[in-house]
Amino acid sequence: MVKPVKHIPAGKFKATCLRLLDEVAADRQEYVVTKRGKPVARLVPLPEKPVKNVPPPELRGSVLRFDRPNDPIFEPMDEWPGDADP
């Protein structure tokens, strides 16, 4: 059963924000925040299913090997260019 959307003025939302967040999470209640009677924002519960952490399609295949992620990227240097005395 879908619960009807409740409307709440912005001032009341500001005063009861934390309680409303708990209510949205627990009861899956949706709110529309209004300012001077006009809707300005919607407070909705997050999906119950966890969202898969999938990389964007543009990155697919861009990493060819990743065998040892903790190894340094570059060879260590004996001296750093910024360490020389002027």
C-alpha positions in Angstrom: 0.0 0.0 0.0 1.3 3.4 -1.0 1.0 6.1 1.7 -0.3 9.4 0.6 2.3 12.2 0.3 2.2 14.7 3.2 2.8 18.4 2.7 4.8 20.3 5.3 5.7 24.0 5.4 9.4 24.8 5.3 9.4 26.4 8.7 7.8 23.3 10.3 10.2 21.1 8.4 13.1 23.1 9.8 11.9 22.6 13.3 11.2 18.9 13.0 13.7 17.8 10.4 15.4 15.0 12.5 12.1 13.5 13.5 10.9 13.6 9.9 14.0 11.8 8.7 13.4 9.1 11.2 9.8 8.8 10.1 10.7 8.6 6.5 13.2 5.9 7.1 11.0 3.8 9.4 7.5 4.3 7.9 8.6 4.9 4.3 6.5 8.1 4.5 7.1 10.7 1.8 6.9 14.5 2.3 6.7 17.5 0.1 8.2 20.6 1.6 6.4 23.8 0.7 7.3 27.5 0.9 4.4 29.9 0.8 2.2 27.0 -0.4 4.4 26.1 -3.4 6.3 22.8 -3.4 10.1 23.3 -3.3 11.5 19.9 -2.2 10.6 16.3 -1.8 11.7 14.1 1.1 11.6 10.4 0.0 13.0 7.2 1.5 16.0 5.6 -0.1 15.4 2.3 -2.0 15.4 -0.7 0.3 17.6 -2.7 -2.0 21.3 -1.8 -1.8 22.5 -0.1 -5.0 25.2 -2.0 -6.8 28.6 -0.3 -6.9 29.1 -0.5 -10.6 31.7 1.7 -12.4 30.5 3.9 -15.2 30.6 2.3 -18.6 33.3 4.7 -19.8 35.8 3.2 -17.3 35.0 -0.4 -18.2 38.3 -2.1 -19.4 40.5 0.9 -18.6 42.4 -1.0 -15.9 44.2 -3.9 -17.5 46.1 -5.3 -14.5 45.9 -4.5 -10.8 47.8 -7.3 -9.1 49.6 -5.4 -6.3 47.7 -2.3 -5.3 49.9 -1.4 -2.4 53.1 -1.2 -4.4 54.6 2.2 -5.1 53.6 3.7 -8.5 57.1 5.1 -9.1 60.6 3.8 -8.2 61.9 5.5 -5.1 64.3 8.4 -5.6 67.5 9.0 -3.6 67.0 12.8 -3.8 63.9 14.8 -4.4 64.4 17.8 -6.7 62.9 20.1 -4.1 65.4 19.0 -1.4 68.5 20.7 -3.0 69.8 23.8 -1.2 69.4 27.0 -3.3 
